[in-house]
Amino acid sequence: MRITLIGCGYVGLVTGACFAELGHEVVCTDSDRERIAKLKAGSVPIYEPYLDNLLSANCRARRLSFTDDAGEAVRAGDIIFICVGTPPLETGDADLSAIDSVARLIALEAQTPKLVVEKSTVPAQTGQQLKRALGLYRGGNGVQFRVASNPEFLREGTAVQDFLHPDRIVVGVEDQGTESVLREIYRPILEGKFRCPMHTTGCLDARSVELVITTINSAELIKHASNSFLAMKISYANVIADLCEKVDADIHEVTRAMGMDPRIGAAFLNAGLGFGGYCLPKDVQAFIRLAERCGVDAGLLREIERVNKRRVDQFFEKVGQGLWVVKGKRVGLLGLAFKPNTDDIRFAPSLEVVRRLIADGAQVCAYDEQAMGKFSAVFPEVVCQQSPYEVADGADALLVLTESPEFSQLDWGRIYKMMARPLVIDGRNLLDPASMNEIGFEYYGFGCRRQSSAPTPMPAYAAEADVGVRQVSLPS
Ligand code: UDX
């Protein structure tokens, strides 16, 4: 199949690379000419596991190409996937101006019939507007357009895995012909018949995948409803964590047992700093706005957002309890991206944490293998180190901001000896409180139990002992 992709962000690049890997002929374009020039030169603008290799292999095999001539790209494909950004407006609504521009581009440049598929996350009923816009903008050229919706469920950090081994593929269509085309595009995945670039010796979770056929409005709603539900699980877990702290219960014990009920499920119940990134926060906002516009009570959705916004405040209460005075303290950060395995810092809790630390007069240093470059461009005053141990060296506190497994595997005994004061505030509940206490750390997580065997507070900080968390003394 000849496919055109408009928008070379992370969804566009992963989708383009994977379609080409499945054997399709793919042309990608983007209004950012510099980005296209870099991609043509073989440089990948985002960090995403497996993506580099997929892009280069498929460019070499001439199944995948990039062009800054958007008209040429539109004419090249029979099926056009729209993968442009839909960032949040001040109002919380999704900004659909890029979708509108692409509709105009396609309508003006197409010379043969096109199937136009929305992959960008958009509010319900955008497909109807897109169809209308394609009709209006095409003037008198008579080219026929069909419209479909094919929402993506790609998590950053595991996007290639999610694309090739999805839980489901949702397509919103208006006719049988469109369904057949989309089924054909995804056939290798649906039937599990493709050479998986990730699992060269066979995929562990090889299984047939269901193509879920819906109306366009339903497909659009499925995306927002799914992401908002995930966000709701996180906020719910965070409320439970707060309650655990008040009643001296343990969040890990509570969510573990809750998650054993298949009606609840164990995923997305990790308490901590809350959800960030370019999807969940903006999708919840756009979903709220959609509900409000439709006159539907959005109270439940608003609460998800409100709980999430308070997480950094609660984190700072712990920083205050632990450090007492922040001014002049050396604070080390482990993790800057909104989640592990990505260099994406958009809407990452780390941004607000650093803003506040700097405002309070802390000296901040940080480590995040993937995200340090992007972070330094925003906060040049934060010293980025080459290893977690360099961050720990001489620090008055370490703050864990990303749930990267790398941090749980560190030699914490070594870190204990390197820090000026062994204080760890874990914004992701990544570390085991008992093990940290055993080493001698003063450890703060979210919703962790007070330990009756908590060591005696350090003399210098004895005044802060009554804070409901474990405090320890330095070994002589
Ligand atoms: C999300 C959706 O998961 C994906 O299906 C969709 O298509 C795109 O948006 P992504 O933005 O990559 O993916 O991140 P996700 O894995 O959902 O995590 C979002 C945020 O929630 C991260 O900041 C993460 O740290 C946080 N999180 C996640 C928690 O705080 N607790 C959890 O239990 C899970």
Residues whose N, C-alpha, C, O or C-beta is under 5 A from the ligand:
A	BS01	UDX	E152 F153 L154 R155 E156 I234 F268 L269 N270 G274 F275 G276 G277 C279 L280 F338 K339
